[in-house]
Amino acid sequence: MNLLEFTAKGIYCPAADVYLDPWQPVKKALITHGHSDHARWGHEQYLCTTPAEPIIKHRLQLTDNIQSVAFGETVMINGVQFSFHPAGHIPGSAQIRVELNGEVWVFSGDYKLQHDGLSEPFEPVRCHAFITESTFGLPVYSWPSQADVFDEVNRWWRKSQEEGKVAVLAGYALGKSQRILKNVDATLGKIMVHGAIETVTNIFREQGMILPPTVRVLPEMKRADFEGALVICPPSAIGSPWLRKFEPFSLGIASGWMGLRGTRRRRGADRGFVLSDHADWRELNQAVRETGAEKVFVTHGYSEIFARWLTEHGLDAREVKTQYEGELSEMAEATEDKALEA
Protein backbone atom coordinates (compact mmCIF):
# COMPACT_ATOMS: atom_id res chain seq x y z
CA MET A 1 0.00 0.00 0.00
CA ASN A 2 1.39 3.38 -1.05
CA LEU A 3 1.51 6.28 1.38
CA LEU A 4 -0.74 8.17 -1.06
CA GLU A 5 -3.16 6.56 -3.49
CA PHE A 6 -5.14 7.90 -6.45
CA THR A 7 -8.83 7.14 -6.01
CA ALA A 8 -12.17 8.10 -7.56
CA LYS A 9 -12.60 10.79 -4.86
CA GLY A 10 -9.10 12.23 -4.96
CA ILE A 11 -5.59 11.69 -3.60
CA TYR A 12 -5.99 9.55 -0.48
CA CYS A 13 -3.76 8.77 2.49
CA PRO A 14 -5.07 5.43 3.85
CA ALA A 15 -2.96 5.51 7.02
CA ALA A 16 -4.45 8.86 8.08
CA ASP A 17 -7.83 8.46 6.37
CA VAL A 18 -7.61 11.92 4.79
CA TYR A 19 -7.71 13.26 1.23
CA LEU A 20 -5.62 15.91 -0.50
CA ASP A 21 -7.59 18.32 -2.73
CA PRO A 22 -10.41 15.79 -3.25
CA TRP A 23 -12.97 16.39 -5.98
CA GLN A 24 -15.74 14.37 -4.31
CA PRO A 25 -17.15 15.08 -0.81
CA VAL A 26 -15.10 13.42 1.96
CA LYS A 27 -14.82 13.59 5.75
CA LYS A 28 -11.36 15.19 6.00
CA ALA A 29 -9.75 17.28 3.24
CA LEU A 30 -6.34 18.93 3.18
CA ILE A 31 -6.48 21.80 0.67
CA THR A 32 -3.51 23.32 -1.19
CA HIS A 33 -5.16 26.60 -2.23
CA GLY A 34 -8.45 28.32 -3.01
CA HIS A 35 -8.97 27.80 -6.75
CA SER A 36 -12.17 25.91 -7.48
CA ASP A 37 -10.55 22.81 -9.00
CA HIS A 38 -8.66 22.22 -5.73
CA ALA A 39 -10.97 23.62 -3.04
CA ARG A 40 -14.45 22.14 -3.48
CA TRP A 41 -17.67 22.36 -1.51
CA GLY A 42 -19.09 19.46 0.48
CA HIS A 43 -16.29 18.13 2.72
CA GLU A 44 -16.99 17.73 6.42
CA GLN A 45 -13.63 19.16 7.59
CA TYR A 46 -11.04 21.32 5.84
CA LEU A 47 -7.38 22.01 6.65
CA CYS A 48 -5.26 24.57 4.79
CA THR A 49 -2.61 27.24 5.40
CA THR A 50 -3.45 30.27 7.52
CA PRO A 51 -3.11 32.75 4.60
CA ALA A 52 -5.32 30.58 2.35
CA GLU A 53 -8.11 30.20 4.90
CA PRO A 54 -10.01 33.51 4.40
CA ILE A 55 -10.37 32.98 0.63
CA ILE A 56 -11.43 29.34 0.96
CA LYS A 57 -13.83 30.23 3.76
CA HIS A 58 -15.40 32.97 1.62
CA ARG A 59 -15.61 30.94 -1.59
CA LEU A 60 -17.16 27.87 0.02
CA GLN A 61 -19.17 29.76 2.67
CA LEU A 62 -17.60 27.72 5.48
CA THR A 63 -18.07 28.45 9.18
CA ASP A 64 -16.53 26.32 11.91
CA ASN A 65 -15.47 23.31 9.81
CA ILE A 66 -12.18 24.79 8.55
CA GLN A 67 -8.85 24.94 10.38
CA SER A 68 -5.50 26.29 9.31
CA VAL A 69 -1.81 25.95 10.13
CA ALA A 70 1.31 28.00 9.45
CA PHE A 71 3.72 27.04 6.69
CA GLY A 72 6.10 24.37 7.98
CA GLU A 73 3.99 23.49 11.02
CA THR A 74 3.63 19.73 11.52
CA VAL A 75 0.21 18.16 12.06
CA MET A 76 -0.07 14.54 13.23
CA ILE A 77 -3.07 12.56 11.99
CA ASN A 78 -3.22 8.89 13.02
CA GLY A 79 0.56 8.83 13.29
CA VAL A 80 1.15 10.42 9.87
CA GLN A 81 3.02 13.75 9.70
CA PHE A 82 1.59 16.45 7.43
CA SER A 83 3.01 19.90 6.74
CA PHE A 84 2.31 22.67 4.22
CA HIS A 85 5.13 24.35 2.26
CA PRO A 86 5.00 27.37 -0.09
CA ALA A 87 4.08 26.60 -3.69
CA GLY A 88 4.44 30.13 -5.11
CA HIS A 89 1.25 29.73 -7.17
CA ILE A 90 -0.93 32.37 -5.46
CA PRO A 91 -0.84 33.84 -1.94
CA GLY A 92 -1.32 31.09 0.63
CA SER A 93 -0.86 28.24 -1.86
CA ALA A 94 0.97 25.19 -0.59
CA GLN A 95 2.56 21.88 -1.35
CA ILE A 96 1.60 19.16 1.12
CA ARG A 97 4.34 17.00 2.63
CA VAL A 98 3.32 13.59 4.00
CA GLU A 99 5.65 11.38 6.11
CA LEU A 100 5.23 7.95 7.70
CA ASN A 101 8.04 5.69 9.00
CA GLY A 102 10.68 7.74 7.21
CA GLU A 103 8.93 7.64 3.83
CA VAL A 104 8.10 11.08 2.40
CA TRP A 105 5.66 12.02 -0.34
CA VAL A 106 4.95 15.57 -1.56
CA PHE A 107 1.87 16.74 -3.44
CA SER A 108 2.69 19.94 -5.30
CA GLY A 109 -0.79 21.28 -5.95
CA ASP A 110 -0.28 24.11 -8.46
CA TYR A 111 3.06 25.91 -8.35
CA LYS A 112 5.51 28.25 -10.01
CA LEU A 113 9.16 29.07 -9.30
CA GLN A 114 9.12 32.64 -10.65
CA HIS A 115 8.70 35.00 -7.68
CA ASP A 116 5.81 37.40 -8.26
CA GLY A 117 6.41 39.76 -5.33
CA LEU A 118 3.11 38.66 -3.81
CA SER A 119 2.97 34.90 -3.14
CA GLU A 120 5.19 33.07 -0.66
CA PRO A 121 8.13 31.88 -2.84
CA PHE A 122 8.21 28.21 -3.90
CA GLU A 123 10.16 26.02 -1.49
CA PRO A 124 11.74 22.76 -2.78
CA VAL A 125 10.87 19.86 -0.46
CA ARG A 126 12.98 16.69 -0.51
CA CYS A 127 10.97 13.49 -0.85
CA HIS A 128 10.89 9.93 -2.12
CA ALA A 129 7.79 10.47 -4.29
CA PHE A 130 6.61 13.72 -5.88
CA ILE A 131 3.14 14.40 -7.33
CA THR A 132 3.54 17.27 -9.78
CA GLU A 133 1.25 19.27 -12.02
CA SER A 134 2.18 19.76 -15.69
CA THR A 135 -0.18 22.48 -16.92
CA PHE A 136 2.54 23.89 -19.18
CA GLY A 137 4.60 20.73 -19.54
CA LEU A 138 5.97 21.34 -23.04
CA PRO A 139 9.33 22.89 -24.03
CA VAL A 140 7.49 25.61 -26.00
CA TYR A 141 6.39 27.18 -22.71
CA SER A 142 9.19 29.44 -21.46
CA TRP A 143 8.16 32.48 -19.46
CA PRO A 144 9.72 35.92 -19.96
CA SER A 145 10.81 37.81 -16.87
CA GLN A 146 8.02 39.42 -14.88
CA ALA A 147 9.70 42.83 -15.24
CA ASP A 148 9.61 42.56 -19.04
CA VAL A 149 5.94 41.56 -19.02
CA PHE A 150 4.89 44.52 -16.89
CA ASP A 151 6.98 46.90 -19.00
CA GLU A 152 4.81 45.71 -21.91
CA VAL A 153 1.62 46.15 -19.88
CA ASN A 154 2.57 49.70 -18.89
CA ARG A 155 3.45 50.68 -22.47
CA TRP A 156 0.12 49.29 -23.71
CA TRP A 157 -1.79 51.19 -21.01
CA ARG A 158 -0.06 54.46 -21.98
CA LYS A 159 -0.74 53.81 -25.68
CA SER A 160 -4.42 53.16 -24.93
CA GLN A 161 -4.60 56.48 -23.09
CA GLU A 162 -3.03 58.28 -26.07
CA GLU A 163 -5.58 56.69 -28.40
CA GLY A 164 -8.53 57.59 -26.16
CA LYS A 165 -9.27 53.95 -25.33
CA VAL A 166 -9.89 52.25 -22.01
CA ALA A 167 -7.27 49.56 -21.30
CA VAL A 168 -9.15 46.41 -20.24
CA LEU A 169 -6.94 43.61 -18.94
CA ALA A 170 -8.32 40.12 -18.25
CA GLY A 171 -6.78 37.95 -15.54
CA TYR A 172 -8.14 35.41 -13.06
CA ALA A 173 -9.92 37.00 -10.11
CA LEU A 174 -7.96 35.02 -7.52
CA GLY A 175 -4.20 35.45 -7.72
CA LYS A 176 -3.54 36.78 -11.22
CA SER A 177 -5.46 40.04 -10.74
CA GLN A 178 -3.68 40.81 -7.47
CA ARG A 179 -0.36 40.05 -9.15
CA ILE A 180 -1.24 42.61 -11.81
CA LEU A 181 -2.21 45.16 -9.16
CA LYS A 182 1.04 44.57 -7.27
CA ASN A 183 3.31 45.01 -10.28
CA VAL A 184 1.64 47.43 -12.71
CA ASP A 185 2.67 51.11 -12.64
CA ALA A 186 -0.22 52.54 -10.62
CA THR A 187 1.01 56.11 -11.18
CA LEU A 188 -0.21 55.96 -14.80
CA GLY A 189 -3.86 56.39 -13.85
CA LYS A 190 -6.74 55.02 -11.85
CA ILE A 191 -7.30 51.29 -11.65
CA MET A 192 -10.84 49.96 -11.82
CA VAL A 193 -11.90 46.37 -11.23
CA HIS A 194 -14.71 43.88 -11.72
CA GLY A 195 -16.72 43.02 -8.62
CA ALA A 196 -15.25 39.51 -8.26
CA ILE A 197 -11.75 40.99 -8.26
CA GLU A 198 -12.65 43.71 -5.75
CA THR A 199 -14.04 41.10 -3.35
CA VAL A 200 -10.89 38.96 -3.44
CA THR A 201 -8.58 41.97 -3.29
CA ASN A 202 -10.33 43.28 -0.17
CA ILE A 203 -9.94 39.90 1.53
CA PHE A 204 -6.21 40.06 0.85
CA ARG A 205 -6.07 43.66 2.08
CA GLU A 206 -7.69 42.58 5.34
CA GLN A 207 -4.78 40.14 5.73
CA GLY A 208 -2.30 43.00 5.46
CA MET A 209 -1.44 42.83 1.76
CA ILE A 210 -0.41 46.22 0.37
CA LEU A 211 -2.00 46.88 -3.03
CA PRO A 212 -2.77 50.13 -4.88
CA PRO A 213 -6.23 51.70 -4.54
CA THR A 214 -8.95 50.33 -6.83
CA VAL A 215 -12.44 51.44 -7.83
CA ARG A 216 -15.16 48.86 -8.34
CA VAL A 217 -16.97 49.13 -11.69
CA LEU A 218 -20.64 49.82 -10.97
CA PRO A 219 -23.65 49.55 -13.32
CA GLU A 220 -24.51 53.25 -13.08
CA MET A 221 -21.05 54.44 -14.17
CA LYS A 222 -20.70 56.32 -17.48
CA ARG A 223 -17.98 56.08 -20.14
CA ALA A 224 -16.36 59.28 -18.83
CA ASP A 225 -15.71 57.56 -15.49
CA PHE A 226 -13.29 55.16 -17.20
CA GLU A 227 -11.26 57.72 -19.12
CA GLY A 228 -7.54 56.84 -18.95
CA ALA A 229 -8.16 53.96 -16.58
CA LEU A 230 -6.88 50.43 -16.47
CA VAL A 231 -9.84 48.08 -15.96
CA ILE A 232 -9.05 44.59 -14.65
CA CYS A 233 -11.65 41.88 -15.20
CA PRO A 234 -11.81 38.08 -15.13
CA PRO A 235 -11.60 36.23 -18.49
CA SER A 236 -15.26 35.23 -18.10
CA ALA A 237 -16.16 38.89 -18.84
CA ILE A 238 -14.67 38.71 -22.34
CA GLY A 239 -17.46 38.93 -24.90
CA SER A 240 -20.07 39.79 -22.27
CA PRO A 241 -22.39 42.83 -22.25
CA TRP A 242 -20.40 44.08 -19.22
CA LEU A 243 -17.57 45.10 -21.56
CA ARG A 244 -19.67 47.38 -23.76
CA LYS A 245 -19.66 50.24 -21.26
CA PHE A 246 -15.93 50.77 -21.92
CA GLU A 247 -16.12 51.24 -25.70
CA PRO A 248 -13.84 52.18 -27.31
CA PHE A 249 -11.40 49.93 -25.45
CA SER A 250 -8.28 47.88 -26.02
CA LEU A 251 -8.52 44.34 -24.66
CA GLY A 252 -5.50 42.57 -23.19
CA ILE A 253 -5.27 39.08 -21.70
CA ALA A 254 -2.68 37.98 -19.13
CA SER A 255 -2.17 34.22 -19.34
CA GLY A 256 0.44 31.57 -19.97
CA TRP A 257 -1.61 30.51 -22.99
CA MET A 258 -0.67 33.81 -24.64
CA GLY A 259 2.68 32.15 -25.34
CA LEU A 260 1.01 30.11 -28.09
CA ARG A 261 0.56 31.75 -31.48
CA GLY A 262 -3.08 32.34 -32.39
CA THR A 263 -4.49 32.18 -28.86
CA ARG A 264 -4.86 35.95 -28.56
CA ARG A 265 -6.73 36.19 -31.89
CA ARG A 266 -9.08 33.36 -30.96
CA ARG A 267 -10.03 35.17 -27.74
CA GLY A 268 -10.59 38.43 -29.63
CA ALA A 269 -7.88 40.32 -27.72
CA ASP A 270 -5.76 43.20 -28.98
CA ARG A 271 -2.81 42.27 -26.79
CA GLY A 272 -1.62 39.11 -25.09
CA PHE A 273 0.74 39.15 -22.11
CA VAL A 274 2.55 35.94 -21.19
CA LEU A 275 1.93 35.83 -17.46
CA SER A 276 1.23 32.54 -15.73
CA ASP A 277 0.92 31.40 -12.14
CA HIS A 278 2.08 27.91 -13.16
CA ALA A 279 5.59 26.60 -13.76
CA ASP A 280 6.93 26.61 -17.30
CA TRP A 281 8.89 23.70 -18.81
CA ARG A 282 12.21 24.68 -17.25
CA GLU A 283 10.67 25.26 -13.84
CA LEU A 284 8.83 21.93 -13.89
CA ASN A 285 12.09 20.09 -14.57
CA GLN A 286 13.95 22.11 -11.95
CA ALA A 287 11.29 21.45 -9.32
CA VAL A 288 11.37 17.70 -9.95
CA ARG A 289 15.17 17.60 -9.76
CA GLU A 290 15.30 19.56 -6.52
CA THR A 291 12.95 17.15 -4.73
CA GLY A 292 15.40 14.28 -5.29
CA ALA A 293 12.34 12.05 -5.77
CA GLU A 294 12.78 8.51 -7.03
CA LYS A 295 9.14 8.32 -8.15
CA VAL A 296 7.21 11.06 -9.92
CA PHE A 297 3.46 11.09 -10.56
CA VAL A 298 2.36 13.65 -13.17
CA THR A 299 -1.14 15.11 -13.00
CA HIS A 300 -3.12 17.76 -14.90
CA GLY A 301 -1.75 19.32 -18.07
CA TYR A 302 0.60 17.67 -20.56
CA SER A 303 0.90 14.79 -18.13
CA GLU A 304 1.58 11.94 -20.57
CA ILE A 305 4.28 13.87 -22.42
CA PHE A 306 6.01 15.14 -19.28
CA ALA A 307 5.91 11.71 -17.63
CA ARG A 308 7.46 10.14 -20.72
CA TRP A 309 10.17 12.81 -20.78
CA LEU A 310 11.04 12.15 -17.13
CA THR A 311 11.13 8.38 -17.74
CA GLU A 312 13.49 8.86 -20.68
CA HIS A 313 15.75 10.81 -18.34
CA GLY A 314 16.02 8.07 -15.77
CA LEU A 315 13.13 8.66 -13.37
CA ASP A 316 10.34 6.30 -12.43
CA ALA A 317 7.52 8.52 -13.68
CA ARG A 318 3.94 7.94 -14.73
CA GLU A 319 0.82 9.85 -15.60
CA VAL A 320 -2.15 9.86 -13.21
CA LYS A 321 -5.67 11.06 -13.97
CA THR A 322 -7.21 13.69 -11.70
CA GLN A 323 -9.91 16.33 -12.00
CA TYR A 324 -7.57 19.30 -11.57
CA GLU A 325 -7.72 21.77 -14.44
CA GLY A 326 -4.58 23.92 -14.19
CA GLU A 327 -5.49 27.19 -15.89
CA LEU A 328 -9.23 26.94 -15.29
CA SER A 329 -11.62 26.05 -18.07
CA GLU A 330 -13.91 28.91 -19.11
CA MET A 331 -16.98 27.31 -17.51
CA ALA A 332 -15.22 26.59 -14.22
CA GLU A 333 -13.68 30.04 -14.17
CA ALA A 334 -17.04 31.75 -14.73
CA THR A 335 -18.54 29.74 -11.87
CA GLU A 336 -15.64 30.70 -9.62
CA ASP A 337 -16.13 34.40 -10.44
CA LYS A 338 -19.76 34.23 -9.29
CA ALA A 339 -18.73 32.55 -6.04
CA LEU A 340 -16.00 35.11 -5.37
CA GLU A 341 -18.23 38.11 -6.08
CA ALA A 342 -20.99 36.90 -3.75
C-alpha positions as CSV (number, residue, x, y, z in Angstrom):
1,M,0.0,0.0,0.0
2,N,1.4,3.4,-1.0
3,L,1.5,6.3,1.4
4,L,-0.7,8.2,-1.1
5,E,-3.2,6.6,-3.5
6,F,-5.1,7.9,-6.4
7,T,-8.8,7.1,-6.0
8,A,-12.2,8.1,-7.6
9,K,-12.6,10.8,-4.9
10,G,-9.1,12.2,-5.0
11,I,-5.6,11.7,-3.6
12,Y,-6.0,9.5,-0.5
13,C,-3.8,8.8,2.5
14,P,-5.1,5.4,3.9
15,A,-3.0,5.5,7.0
16,A,-4.4,8.9,8.1
17,D,-7.8,8.5,6.4
18,V,-7.6,11.9,4.8
19,Y,-7.7,13.3,1.2
20,L,-5.6,15.9,-0.5
21,D,-7.6,18.3,-2.7
22,P,-10.4,15.8,-3.2
23,W,-13.0,16.4,-6.0
24,Q,-15.7,14.4,-4.3
25,P,-17.1,15.1,-0.8
26,V,-15.1,13.4,2.0
27,K,-14.8,13.6,5.7
28,K,-11.4,15.2,6.0
29,A,-9.8,17.3,3.2
30,L,-6.3,18.9,3.2
31,I,-6.5,21.8,0.7
32,T,-3.5,23.3,-1.2
33,H,-5.2,26.6,-2.2
34,G,-8.5,28.3,-3.0
35,H,-9.0,27.8,-6.8
36,S,-12.2,25.9,-7.5
37,D,-10.6,22.8,-9.0
38,H,-8.7,22.2,-5.7
39,A,-11.0,23.6,-3.0
40,R,-14.4,22.1,-3.5
41,W,-17.7,22.4,-1.5
42,G,-19.1,19.5,0.5
43,H,-16.3,18.1,2.7
44,E,-17.0,17.7,6.4
45,Q,-13.6,19.2,7.6
46,Y,-11.0,21.3,5.8
47,L,-7.4,22.0,6.7
48,C,-5.3,24.6,4.8
49,T,-2.6,27.2,5.4
50,T,-3.5,30.3,7.5
51,P,-3.1,32.8,4.6
52,A,-5.3,30.6,2.3
53,E,-8.1,30.2,4.9
54,P,-10.0,33.5,4.4
55,I,-10.4,33.0,0.6
56,I,-11.4,29.3,1.0
57,K,-13.8,30.2,3.8
58,H,-15.4,33.0,1.6
59,R,-15.6,30.9,-1.6
60,L,-17.2,27.9,0.0
61,Q,-19.2,29.8,2.7
62,L,-17.6,27.7,5.5
63,T,-18.1,28.5,9.2
64,D,-16.5,26.3,11.9
65,N,-15.5,23.3,9.8
66,I,-12.2,24.8,8.6
67,Q,-8.9,24.9,10.4
68,S,-5.5,26.3,9.3
69,V,-1.8,26.0,10.1
70,A,1.3,28.0,9.4
71,F,3.7,27.0,6.7
72,G,6.1,24.4,8.0
73,E,4.0,23.5,11.0
74,T,3.6,19.7,11.5
75,V,0.2,18.2,12.1
76,M,-0.1,14.5,13.2
77,I,-3.1,12.6,12.0
78,N,-3.2,8.9,13.0
79,G,0.6,8.8,13.3
80,V,1.2,10.4,9.9
81,Q,3.0,13.7,9.7
82,F,1.6,16.4,7.4
83,S,3.0,19.9,6.7
84,F,2.3,22.7,4.2
85,H,5.1,24.4,2.3
86,P,5.0,27.4,-0.1
87,A,4.1,26.6,-3.7
88,G,4.4,30.1,-5.1
89,H,1.3,29.7,-7.2
90,I,-0.9,32.4,-5.5
91,P,-0.8,33.8,-1.9
92,G,-1.3,31.1,0.6
93,S,-0.9,28.2,-1.9
94,A,1.0,25.2,-0.6
95,Q,2.6,21.9,-1.4
96,I,1.6,19.2,1.1
97,R,4.3,17.0,2.6
98,V,3.3,13.6,4.0
99,E,5.7,11.4,6.1
100,L,5.2,8.0,7.7
101,N,8.0,5.7,9.0
102,G,10.7,7.7,7.2
103,E,8.9,7.6,3.8
104,V,8.1,11.1,2.4
105,W,5.7,12.0,-0.3
106,V,4.9,15.6,-1.6
107,F,1.9,16.7,-3.4
108,S,2.7,19.9,-5.3
109,G,-0.8,21.3,-6.0
110,D,-0.3,24.1,-8.5
111,Y,3.1,25.9,-8.3
112,K,5.5,28.3,-10.0
113,L,9.2,29.1,-9.3
114,Q,9.1,32.6,-10.7
115,H,8.7,35.0,-7.7
116,D,5.8,37.4,-8.3
117,G,6.4,39.8,-5.3
118,L,3.1,38.7,-3.8
119,S,3.0,34.9,-3.1
120,E,5.2,33.1,-0.7
121,P,8.1,31.9,-2.8
122,F,8.2,28.2,-3.9
123,E,10.2,26.0,-1.5
124,P,11.7,22.8,-2.8
125,V,10.9,19.9,-0.5
126,R,13.0,16.7,-0.5
127,C,11.0,13.5,-0.8
128,H,10.9,9.9,-2.1
129,A,7.8,10.5,-4.3
130,F,6.6,13.7,-5.9
131,I,3.1,14.4,-7.3
132,T,3.5,17.3,-9.8
133,E,1.2,19.3,-12.0
134,S,2.2,19.8,-15.7
135,T,-0.2,22.5,-16.9
136,F,2.5,23.9,-19.2
137,G,4.6,20.7,-19.5
138,L,6.0,21.3,-23.0
139,P,9.3,22.9,-24.0
140,V,7.5,25.6,-26.0
141,Y,6.4,27.2,-22.7
142,S,9.2,29.4,-21.5
143,W,8.2,32.5,-19.5
144,P,9.7,35.9,-20.0
145,S,10.8,37.8,-16.9
146,Q,8.0,39.4,-14.9
147,A,9.7,42.8,-15.2
148,D,9.6,42.6,-19.0
149,V,5.9,41.6,-19.0
150,F,4.9,44.5,-16.9
151,D,7.0,46.9,-19.0
152,E,4.8,45.7,-21.9
153,V,1.6,46.1,-19.9
154,N,2.6,49.7,-18.9
155,R,3.4,50.7,-22.5
156,W,0.1,49.3,-23.7
157,W,-1.8,51.2,-21.0
158,R,-0.1,54.5,-22.0
159,K,-0.7,53.8,-25.7
160,S,-4.4,53.2,-24.9
161,Q,-4.6,56.5,-23.1
162,E,-3.0,58.3,-26.1
163,E,-5.6,56.7,-28.4
164,G,-8.5,57.6,-26.2
165,K,-9.3,54.0,-25.3
166,V,-9.9,52.3,-22.0
167,A,-7.3,49.6,-21.3
168,V,-9.2,46.4,-20.2
169,L,-6.9,43.6,-18.9
170,A,-8.3,40.1,-18.3
171,G,-6.8,37.9,-15.5
172,Y,-8.1,35.4,-13.1
173,A,-9.9,37.0,-10.1
174,L,-8.0,35.0,-7.5
175,G,-4.2,35.5,-7.7
176,K,-3.5,36.8,-11.2
177,S,-5.5,40.0,-10.7
178,Q,-3.7,40.8,-7.5
179,R,-0.4,40.0,-9.1
180,I,-1.2,42.6,-11.8
181,L,-2.2,45.2,-9.2
182,K,1.0,44.6,-7.3
183,N,3.3,45.0,-10.3
184,V,1.6,47.4,-12.7
185,D,2.7,51.1,-12.6
186,A,-0.2,52.5,-10.6
187,T,1.0,56.1,-11.2
188,L,-0.2,56.0,-14.8
189,G,-3.9,56.4,-13.9
190,K,-6.7,55.0,-11.8
191,I,-7.3,51.3,-11.6
192,M,-10.8,50.0,-11.8
193,V,-11.9,46.4,-11.2
194,H,-14.7,43.9,-11.7
195,G,-16.7,43.0,-8.6
196,A,-15.2,39.5,-8.3
197,I,-11.7,41.0,-8.3
198,E,-12.7,43.7,-5.7
199,T,-14.0,41.1,-3.3
200,V,-10.9,39.0,-3.4
201,T,-8.6,42.0,-3.3
202,N,-10.3,43.3,-0.2
203,I,-9.9,39.9,1.5
204,F,-6.2,40.1,0.8
205,R,-6.1,43.7,2.1
206,E,-7.7,42.6,5.3
207,Q,-4.8,40.1,5.7
208,G,-2.3,43.0,5.5
209,M,-1.4,42.8,1.8
210,I,-0.4,46.2,0.4
211,L,-2.0,46.9,-3.0
212,P,-2.8,50.1,-4.9
213,P,-6.2,51.7,-4.5
214,T,-8.9,50.3,-6.8
215,V,-12.4,51.4,-7.8
216,R,-15.2,48.9,-8.3
217,V,-17.0,49.1,-11.7
218,L,-20.6,49.8,-11.0
219,P,-23.6,49.6,-13.3
220,E,-24.5,53.3,-13.1
221,M,-21.1,54.4,-14.2
222,K,-20.7,56.3,-17.5
223,R,-18.0,56.1,-20.1
224,A,-16.4,59.3,-18.8
225,D,-15.7,57.6,-15.5
226,F,-13.3,55.2,-17.2
227,E,-11.3,57.7,-19.1
228,G,-7.5,56.8,-19.0
229,A,-8.2,54.0,-16.6
230,L,-6.9,50.4,-16.5
231,V,-9.8,48.1,-16.0
232,I,-9.0,44.6,-14.7
233,C,-11.6,41.9,-15.2
234,P,-11.8,38.1,-15.1
235,P,-11.6,36.2,-18.5
236,S,-15.3,35.2,-18.1
237,A,-16.2,38.9,-18.8
238,I,-14.7,38.7,-22.3
239,G,-17.5,38.9,-24.9
240,S,-20.1,39.8,-22.3
241,P,-22.4,42.8,-22.2
242,W,-20.4,44.1,-19.2
243,L,-17.6,45.1,-21.6
244,R,-19.7,47.4,-23.8
245,K,-19.7,50.2,-21.3
246,F,-15.9,50.8,-21.9
247,E,-16.1,51.2,-25.7
248,P,-13.8,52.2,-27.3
249,F,-11.4,49.9,-25.5
250,S,-8.3,47.9,-26.0
251,L,-8.5,44.3,-24.7
252,G,-5.5,42.6,-23.2
253,I,-5.3,39.1,-21.7
254,A,-2.7,38.0,-19.1
255,S,-2.2,34.2,-19.3
256,G,0.4,31.6,-20.0
257,W,-1.6,30.5,-23.0
258,M,-0.7,33.8,-24.6
259,G,2.7,32.1,-25.3
260,L,1.0,30.1,-28.1
261,R,0.6,31.8,-31.5
262,G,-3.1,32.3,-32.4
263,T,-4.5,32.2,-28.9
264,R,-4.9,35.9,-28.6
265,R,-6.7,36.2,-31.9
266,R,-9.1,33.4,-31.0
267,R,-10.0,35.2,-27.7
268,G,-10.6,38.4,-29.6
269,A,-7.9,40.3,-27.7
270,D,-5.8,43.2,-29.0
271,R,-2.8,42.3,-26.8
272,G,-1.6,39.1,-25.1
273,F,0.7,39.1,-22.1
274,V,2.6,35.9,-21.2
275,L,1.9,35.8,-17.5
276,S,1.2,32.5,-15.7
277,D,0.9,31.4,-12.1
278,H,2.1,27.9,-13.2
279,A,5.6,26.6,-13.8
280,D,6.9,26.6,-17.3
281,W,8.9,23.7,-18.8
282,R,12.2,24.7,-17.3
283,E,10.7,25.3,-13.8
284,L,8.8,21.9,-13.9
285,N,12.1,20.1,-14.6
286,Q,14.0,22.1,-11.9
287,A,11.3,21.4,-9.3
288,V,11.4,17.7,-10.0
289,R,15.2,17.6,-9.8
290,E,15.3,19.6,-6.5
291,T,13.0,17.2,-4.7
292,G,15.4,14.3,-5.3
293,A,12.3,12.1,-5.8
294,E,12.8,8.5,-7.0
295,K,9.1,8.3,-8.1
296,V,7.2,11.1,-9.9
297,F,3.5,11.1,-10.6
298,V,2.4,13.6,-13.2
299,T,-1.1,15.1,-13.0
300,H,-3.1,17.8,-14.9
301,G,-1.8,19.3,-18.1
302,Y,0.6,17.7,-20.6
303,S,0.9,14.8,-18.1
304,E,1.6,11.9,-20.6
305,I,4.3,13.9,-22.4
306,F,6.0,15.1,-19.3
307,A,5.9,11.7,-17.6
308,R,7.5,10.1,-20.7
309,W,10.2,12.8,-20.8
310,L,11.0,12.2,-17.1
311,T,11.1,8.4,-17.7
312,E,13.5,8.9,-20.7
313,H,15.8,10.8,-18.3
314,G,16.0,8.1,-15.8
315,L,13.1,8.7,-13.4
316,D,10.3,6.3,-12.4
317,A,7.5,8.5,-13.7
318,R,3.9,7.9,-14.7
319,E,0.8,9.9,-15.6
320,V,-2.1,9.9,-13.2
321,K,-5.7,11.1,-14.0
322,T,-7.2,13.7,-11.7
323,Q,-9.9,16.3,-12.0
324,Y,-7.6,19.3,-11.6
325,E,-7.7,21.8,-14.4
326,G,-4.6,23.9,-14.2
327,E,-5.5,27.2,-15.9
328,L,-9.2,26.9,-15.3
329,S,-11.6,26.1,-18.1
330,E,-13.9,28.9,-19.1
331,M,-17.0,27.3,-17.5
332,A,-15.2,26.6,-14.2
333,E,-13.7,30.0,-14.2
334,A,-17.0,31.8,-14.7
335,T,-18.5,29.7,-11.9
336,E,-15.6,30.7,-9.6
337,D,-16.1,34.4,-10.4
338,K,-19.8,34.2,-9.3
339,A,-18.7,32.5,-6.0
340,L,-16.0,35.1,-5.4
341,E,-18.2,38.1,-6.1
342,A,-21.0,36.9,-3.7
